[in-house]
Amino acid sequence: MTRRHRFPYPVRNHALATFPLEPTPIHVSDEVLDDLRARLALTRAPLDEGNEDWSYGVPDSYLRELVAYWRDGYDWRKAEAAINAYEHYQVRVAGVPVHFMREPGRGPRPIPLILTHGWPWTFWHWSKVIDQLADPAASGDDPADAFDVIVPSLPGFGFPGPLTGFPDVNFWKVADLWHTLMTETLGYEKYAAGGCDIGGVVSSQLGHKYADELYGIHIGSGLPLDFFTGPRAWDFARNRPLTDDQPADVRARIVELDHRSASHLTVHMLDGATLAHGLSDSPAGLLAWLLERWHAWSDNGGDVESVFTKDDLLTHATIYWVNNSIATSMRYYANANRYPWAPAHDRTPVVQAPVGLTFVTYENPPGIHTADERVRAFRTGQQAKWFNHVTVNAHDHGGHFIPWENPDAWVSDLRRTFHGRRP
């Protein structure tokens, strides 16, 4: 794939005439890749009878197939070349090493947009929306909707390598880093933000603390900023009981949602460092832990490869492995509770920047069944009071990884959020 970049390019909303950094392409050494293959060849599988339906977790039969392909068939250099079709940069922000990918906007007045991923995402989960956002005219859309797209890796999730010197990393501290990156390092006077999962609360914190310097934010899920606060923040069910008088579909949905996320949230908040010893030593173990979430959280009808090809799964897993980043990626959860969010002001709504939200019915809460019901439930519920929401939409297709699973919907919703909010 050949990609033309305008570099240097005219910056529309600040005094700099050129992009202020030199690109640094991604490169993983042959030694690291050789070590990965050697470890994969020594994988010892567990006994796993009666688990073909994933009911006990990731089945050995499927993981064994993926591990063999990772060892003998998967081509990281091909993935690396596709990743490097975009510009990549590495910079220190407040002493923290930061990697980001960039695609310049092509249109009459592109505005800067920083997109933040979550867990178990990587920056590459945004790859399906970057071109549409940067160059809408290429797909027949309005060039006035163009963005200068900045896609960082959450510190400790991937490139430029293992995160040291920042043991208290969490979402609201990253928001401060992102604001420094955008306004001081890159020199933008005003910018837009978007995100899902952890990236959603990072973006919400930007819209809370730095509202006057944002055009707005666009997020998925709409978690309140105090979600991780409290002595039982790891309890995904929020002490929600199962009672005999609940409708059967509500009870079933509570159990289903707990099954999807309870172990993930609990382990990451309470015992992540213990798990990380195994996942940092065994690429097969790392892949299994990531794969369970990619399987359970995506809208795949029971076939994860309908959403992620084998190459997709292994590209994301390789980014985690080669950077030895699983421990610091999981640390975000515990640190959001250990260093709890505190408001920067007492104004309402808490997130005062204009907010757009994209939901999917796959993640509907108990008792909510359709896309229209999801939008109504948000608008009339407690979550809505947190946000200066200007657009709210829900879709029947897609799961937790919305920009990857339903990129057209995400792009359309995000564009709508910023209509009329450009300079």
C-alpha positions as CSV (number, residue, x, y, z in Angstrom):
1,M,0.0,0.0,0.0
2,T,1.4,3.4,-1.0
3,R,0.2,6.4,0.9
4,R,0.9,10.0,0.0
5,H,1.5,12.4,2.9
6,R,1.5,16.1,2.9
7,F,4.6,16.6,5.0
8,P,5.3,19.2,6.1
9,Y,1.7,20.5,6.0
10,P,0.0,23.8,6.9
11,V,-1.4,23.6,10.5
12,R,-4.8,25.3,10.5
13,N,-5.2,26.3,14.2
14,H,-1.8,27.3,15.5
15,A,1.3,29.3,14.5
16,L,3.5,26.3,13.5
17,A,3.9,26.0,9.7
18,T,5.3,22.4,9.8
19,F,4.8,19.3,11.9
20,P,7.3,19.7,14.7
21,L,8.6,16.1,14.9
22,E,10.6,13.7,12.7
23,P,8.9,10.4,11.9
24,T,10.2,7.2,13.5
25,P,8.9,4.0,11.8
26,I,8.0,1.0,13.9
27,H,10.6,-1.7,13.9
28,V,10.9,-4.9,15.9
29,S,14.3,-6.6,15.9
30,D,14.9,-10.0,14.5
31,E,16.2,-11.2,17.9
32,V,12.9,-10.4,19.6
33,L,11.0,-12.2,16.8
34,D,13.3,-15.2,17.0
35,D,12.8,-15.4,20.8
36,L,9.1,-15.3,20.3
37,R,9.2,-18.2,17.9
38,A,11.4,-20.2,20.2
39,R,9.0,-19.7,23.1
40,L,6.0,-20.7,21.0
41,A,7.8,-23.9,20.0
42,L,8.2,-24.8,23.7
43,T,4.5,-24.2,24.6
44,R,3.1,-26.8,27.1
45,A,-0.6,-27.0,26.7
46,P,-3.0,-27.7,29.6
47,L,-5.5,-30.6,29.8
48,D,-8.7,-29.1,28.5
49,E,-11.4,-31.8,28.0
50,G,-15.0,-30.8,27.3
51,N,-14.3,-27.2,26.4
52,E,-15.0,-27.1,22.7
53,D,-17.8,-24.5,23.3
54,W,-15.5,-22.0,25.2
55,S,-17.6,-22.4,28.3
56,Y,-14.5,-22.9,30.5
57,G,-12.5,-20.2,28.7
58,V,-10.3,-20.4,25.6
59,P,-10.2,-24.0,24.4
60,D,-6.8,-25.6,23.9
61,S,-7.8,-26.9,20.4
62,Y,-8.2,-23.3,19.1
63,L,-5.3,-21.8,20.9
64,R,-3.0,-24.6,19.7
65,E,-4.0,-23.8,16.1
66,L,-3.3,-20.1,16.7
67,V,0.0,-20.8,18.4
68,A,1.2,-23.0,15.5
69,Y,0.3,-20.3,13.0
70,W,2.0,-17.6,15.1
71,R,5.1,-19.7,15.1
72,D,5.2,-20.9,11.5
73,G,2.9,-18.9,9.3
74,Y,2.3,-15.4,10.7
75,D,4.3,-12.6,9.1
76,W,5.0,-9.7,11.4
77,R,7.1,-7.9,8.8
78,K,4.0,-7.8,6.5
79,A,2.0,-6.3,9.4
80,E,4.8,-3.9,10.3
81,A,4.9,-2.6,6.7
82,A,1.1,-1.9,6.8
83,I,1.5,-0.1,10.1
84,N,4.4,1.9,8.7
85,A,2.3,3.1,5.8
86,Y,1.3,5.8,8.3
87,E,3.6,8.3,10.0
88,H,4.9,7.2,13.5
89,Y,6.5,9.4,16.1
90,Q,8.2,8.9,19.5
91,V,8.5,11.7,22.0
92,R,8.8,12.2,25.7
93,V,5.9,14.0,27.3
94,A,6.4,15.2,30.9
95,G,9.2,12.6,30.9
96,V,7.0,9.7,29.7
97,P,7.9,8.1,26.4
98,V,4.9,8.3,24.0
99,H,4.4,6.7,20.6
100,F,1.7,7.9,18.2
101,M,0.6,7.3,14.7
102,R,-0.5,10.2,12.5
103,E,-2.4,10.7,9.2
104,P,-2.7,14.3,8.0
105,G,-6.1,15.7,7.1
106,R,-7.0,16.4,3.5
107,G,-9.7,19.1,3.3
108,P,-10.3,22.8,3.6
109,R,-9.9,23.0,7.4
110,P,-9.0,19.8,9.1
111,I,-9.0,19.9,12.9
112,P,-6.7,17.8,15.1
113,L,-8.3,14.7,16.6
114,I,-6.6,12.4,19.1
115,L,-8.0,8.9,19.3
116,T,-7.3,6.8,22.4
117,H,-7.7,3.0,22.6
118,G,-8.5,0.8,25.5
119,W,-7.8,-2.8,26.8
120,P,-7.1,-5.2,25.2
121,W,-6.8,-2.9,22.3
122,T,-3.8,-1.5,20.6
123,F,-3.4,1.7,18.6
124,W,-3.9,-0.5,15.5
125,H,-7.6,-1.1,16.4
126,W,-8.2,2.4,15.0
127,S,-6.7,1.5,11.6
128,K,-10.1,1.0,9.9
129,V,-11.3,4.6,10.6
130,I,-8.2,6.6,10.1
131,D,-8.3,7.1,6.4
132,Q,-12.1,8.0,6.4
133,L,-11.5,10.5,9.1
134,A,-8.4,12.1,7.5
135,D,-9.5,12.0,3.9
136,P,-13.3,11.8,3.6
137,A,-13.3,12.9,-0.1
138,A,-11.5,9.7,-1.1
139,S,-14.6,7.7,-0.2
140,G,-17.0,10.3,-1.7
141,D,-17.8,12.1,1.5
142,D,-17.5,15.8,2.3
143,P,-13.9,17.0,2.6
144,A,-15.0,19.6,5.1
145,D,-15.2,16.7,7.6
146,A,-11.5,16.1,7.5
147,F,-9.4,15.6,10.7
148,D,-5.7,15.6,11.3
149,V,-5.7,12.2,13.1
150,I,-3.3,11.5,16.0
151,V,-3.5,7.9,17.4
152,P,-1.2,7.3,20.4
153,S,-0.4,4.1,22.2
154,L,-1.5,4.3,25.8
155,P,1.8,4.4,27.8
156,G,2.7,0.9,28.8
157,F,0.5,-0.8,26.2
158,G,2.9,-1.1,23.3
159,F,5.5,1.1,21.6
160,P,7.9,2.6,22.2
161,G,8.6,-0.2,24.8
162,P,8.1,-1.1,28.4
163,L,6.9,1.7,30.6
164,T,9.2,2.6,33.5
165,G,9.2,5.5,36.0
166,F,5.4,5.8,35.8
167,P,4.1,3.1,38.2
168,D,1.0,5.1,39.0
169,V,-0.2,5.4,35.4
170,N,-4.0,5.6,35.0
171,F,-6.6,7.2,32.8
172,W,-6.8,10.7,34.3
173,K,-3.0,11.0,34.4
174,V,-2.9,10.1,30.7
175,A,-5.4,12.8,30.0
176,D,-3.0,15.3,31.3
177,L,-0.2,13.8,29.1
178,W,-2.4,13.9,26.1
179,H,-3.3,17.6,26.7
180,T,0.4,18.4,27.0
181,L,1.2,16.4,23.9
182,M,-1.5,18.2,21.8
183,T,-1.0,21.8,23.1
184,E,2.6,22.0,24.0
185,T,4.5,19.3,22.1
186,L,2.4,19.6,18.9
187,G,1.3,23.2,19.4
188,Y,-2.4,23.0,18.8
189,E,-4.5,25.7,20.3
190,K,-7.7,23.5,20.2
191,Y,-8.4,19.9,19.3
192,A,-11.0,17.1,19.3
193,A,-10.8,13.8,21.2
194,G,-12.3,10.3,20.8
195,G,-12.0,7.0,22.5
196,C,-13.5,3.7,23.7
197,D,-13.0,1.6,26.8
198,I,-10.1,3.2,28.8
199,G,-9.8,5.7,25.9
200,G,-13.4,6.7,26.6
201,V,-12.7,7.8,30.1
202,V,-9.4,9.4,29.0
203,S,-11.4,11.5,26.5
204,S,-14.1,12.3,29.1
205,Q,-11.5,13.5,31.5
206,L,-10.1,15.8,28.7
207,G,-13.7,17.1,28.1
208,H,-14.0,17.6,31.9
209,K,-10.7,19.3,32.8
210,Y,-9.8,21.0,29.5
211,A,-13.3,21.7,28.0
212,D,-12.4,25.2,26.8
213,E,-9.5,23.8,24.7
214,L,-11.5,21.1,23.0
215,Y,-13.9,21.2,20.1
216,G,-15.6,18.3,21.7
217,I,-15.2,14.5,22.3
218,H,-16.8,11.4,20.9
219,I,-16.9,8.2,23.0
220,G,-18.3,4.7,23.3
221,S,-19.9,3.3,26.5
222,G,-20.1,6.6,28.4
223,L,-18.7,5.4,31.7
224,P,-18.8,8.0,34.5
225,L,-15.4,9.3,35.5
226,D,-15.8,7.8,39.0
227,F,-16.5,4.3,37.7
228,F,-13.3,2.9,39.3
229,T,-13.7,4.7,42.7
230,G,-14.7,3.0,45.9
231,P,-13.8,0.0,48.0
232,R,-15.5,-2.6,45.7
233,A,-14.8,-1.0,42.3
234,W,-13.7,-4.4,41.0
235,D,-17.3,-5.6,41.5
236,F,-18.6,-5.3,37.9
237,A,-22.1,-6.1,39.0
238,R,-22.0,-3.1,41.4
239,N,-23.6,-5.3,44.1
240,R,-26.6,-5.9,41.8
241,P,-28.4,-8.9,43.2
242,L,-30.2,-11.7,41.3
243,T,-33.7,-11.9,42.8
244,D,-36.6,-14.2,42.1
245,D,-38.9,-11.4,41.0
246,Q,-36.7,-10.3,38.2
247,P,-37.8,-11.1,34.6
248,A,-36.0,-14.1,33.2
249,D,-34.3,-12.1,30.5
250,V,-33.0,-9.5,33.0
251,R,-31.5,-12.3,35.2
252,A,-30.0,-14.0,32.2
253,R,-28.5,-10.7,30.9
254,I,-26.9,-9.9,34.3
255,V,-25.3,-13.3,34.4
256,E,-24.1,-12.9,30.8
257,L,-22.5,-9.5,31.4
258,D,-20.9,-10.7,34.6
259,H,-19.4,-13.7,32.7
260,R,-18.0,-11.4,30.0
261,S,-16.3,-8.9,32.4
262,A,-16.2,-9.9,36.0
263,S,-13.0,-11.9,36.0
264,H,-11.3,-9.4,33.8
265,L,-12.0,-6.4,36.0
266,T,-11.4,-8.3,39.3
267,V,-8.1,-9.7,38.3
268,H,-6.8,-6.6,36.8
269,M,-7.7,-4.5,39.8
270,L,-6.7,-6.9,42.5
271,D,-4.1,-9.3,41.2
272,G,-2.7,-8.1,37.9
273,A,1.0,-8.3,38.8
274,T,0.6,-12.0,39.8
275,L,-1.0,-12.8,36.4
276,A,1.6,-10.8,34.5
277,H,4.5,-13.1,35.6
278,G,2.9,-15.9,33.6
279,L,1.8,-13.7,30.6
280,S,5.1,-12.0,30.3
281,D,6.9,-15.3,30.1
282,S,4.6,-17.3,27.9
283,P,3.3,-15.9,24.6
284,A,0.7,-18.6,24.4
285,G,-0.6,-17.6,27.9
286,L,-0.6,-13.9,26.8
287,L,-2.5,-14.8,23.7
288,A,-5.1,-16.8,25.6
289,W,-5.8,-13.9,28.1
290,L,-6.2,-11.4,25.3
291,L,-8.2,-13.8,23.1
292,E,-10.8,-14.5,25.7
293,R,-11.7,-10.8,25.7
294,W,-11.6,-10.4,21.9
295,H,-13.9,-13.4,21.6
296,A,-16.3,-12.5,24.4
297,W,-16.5,-8.8,23.8
298,S,-16.9,-8.7,20.0
299,D,-20.2,-9.2,18.2
300,N,-19.0,-12.4,16.4
301,G,-21.9,-14.9,16.7
302,G,-19.5,-17.4,18.3
303,D,-16.8,-17.1,15.6
304,V,-14.1,-14.7,16.6
305,E,-12.6,-14.9,13.1
306,S,-15.7,-13.3,11.7
307,V,-14.4,-10.1,13.3
308,F,-10.6,-10.7,13.6
309,T,-8.7,-12.8,11.2
310,K,-5.9,-14.9,12.5
311,D,-3.5,-12.3,11.2
312,D,-5.4,-9.5,13.0
313,L,-5.4,-11.4,16.3
314,L,-1.7,-12.0,16.1
315,T,-0.8,-8.5,15.1
316,H,-2.4,-7.1,18.2
317,A,-1.0,-9.9,20.3
318,T,2.5,-9.3,18.9
319,I,2.3,-5.6,19.8
320,Y,1.7,-6.6,23.4
321,W,4.4,-9.3,23.4
322,V,7.3,-7.5,21.7
323,N,7.0,-4.6,24.1
324,N,6.5,-6.7,27.2
325,S,3.6,-4.5,28.0
326,I,1.0,-6.7,29.6
327,A,1.9,-5.8,33.2
328,T,1.7,-2.0,32.8
329,S,-1.4,-2.3,30.6
330,M,-3.3,-4.1,33.4
331,R,-2.0,-1.6,35.9
332,Y,-4.4,1.0,34.7
333,Y,-7.3,-0.7,36.4
334,A,-5.7,-0.9,39.9
335,N,-4.3,2.6,39.6
336,A,-7.7,4.1,38.7
337,N,-8.9,2.9,42.1
338,R,-5.7,3.4,44.1
339,Y,-5.3,7.0,42.8
340,P,-9.0,7.8,42.4
341,W,-10.4,10.4,40.1
342,A,-11.2,13.8,41.7
343,P,-13.2,16.5,39.9
344,A,-11.3,19.6,38.5
345,H,-14.4,21.8,39.0
346,D,-17.9,21.6,40.4
347,R,-19.8,22.7,37.3
348,T,-22.5,20.5,35.7
349,P,-22.5,18.6,33.6
350,V,-19.2,17.2,34.7
351,V,-18.0,16.8,31.2
352,Q,-18.7,20.2,29.8
353,A,-17.2,19.9,26.3
354,P,-19.7,18.8,23.7
355,V,-20.0,15.0,23.8
356,G,-21.1,12.5,21.2
357,L,-21.8,8.9,22.1
358,T,-21.9,5.7,20.0
359,F,-23.5,2.6,21.6
360,V,-24.1,-0.9,20.3
361,T,-26.9,-3.3,21.3
362,Y,-24.4,-6.1,22.0
363,E,-23.5,-4.2,25.2
364,N,-27.1,-3.3,26.2
365,P,-27.7,-3.3,29.9
366,P,-30.3,-5.7,31.4
367,G,-33.8,-5.0,30.3
368,I,-32.8,-3.0,27.3
369,H,-33.2,-4.8,24.0
370,T,-33.1,-2.5,20.9
371,A,-31.0,0.4,19.7
372,D,-33.8,2.9,20.3
373,E,-34.3,1.6,23.8
374,R,-30.5,2.0,24.4
375,V,-30.6,5.7,23.4
376,R,-33.7,6.4,25.5
377,A,-32.2,4.6,28.5
378,F,-29.1,6.7,28.3
379,R,-31.0,10.0,27.9
380,T,-33.3,9.4,30.8
381,G,-30.7,7.7,33.1
382,Q,-28.1,8.8,35.5
383,Q,-25.2,8.5,33.1
384,A,-26.5,11.3,30.9
385,K,-26.2,13.8,33.7
386,W,-22.4,13.5,33.5
387,F,-22.2,14.7,29.9
388,N,-23.0,17.7,27.8
389,H,-24.2,15.2,25.2
390,V,-25.0,16.6,21.8
391,T,-25.4,13.4,19.8
392,V,-26.3,9.9,21.0
393,N,-26.7,6.9,18.7
394,A,-26.8,3.1,19.0
395,H,-26.3,0.4,16.4
396,D,-27.3,-3.2,16.1
397,H,-24.0,-4.3,14.6
398,G,-20.7,-4.3,16.4
399,G,-19.4,-5.0,19.9
400,H,-16.9,-3.5,22.3
401,F,-14.4,-2.7,19.5
402,I,-16.8,-0.5,17.6
403,P,-14.3,1.4,15.4
404,W,-12.9,-2.0,14.2
405,E,-16.2,-3.9,14.0
406,N,-18.5,-1.2,12.6
407,P,-16.1,1.6,11.3
408,D,-18.6,3.3,9.0
409,A,-21.0,3.8,12.0
410,W,-18.3,5.2,14.2
411,V,-17.1,7.6,11.5
412,S,-20.6,8.8,10.7
413,D,-21.4,9.4,14.4
414,L,-18.2,11.1,15.1
415,R,-18.5,13.4,12.1
416,R,-22.0,14.4,13.3
417,T,-20.7,15.3,16.7
418,F,-18.3,17.9,15.2
419,H,-20.7,19.3,12.6
420,G,-20.9,23.1,13.3
421,R,-18.1,23.0,15.8
422,R,-15.2,23.7,13.5
423,P,-13.5,27.1,13.3
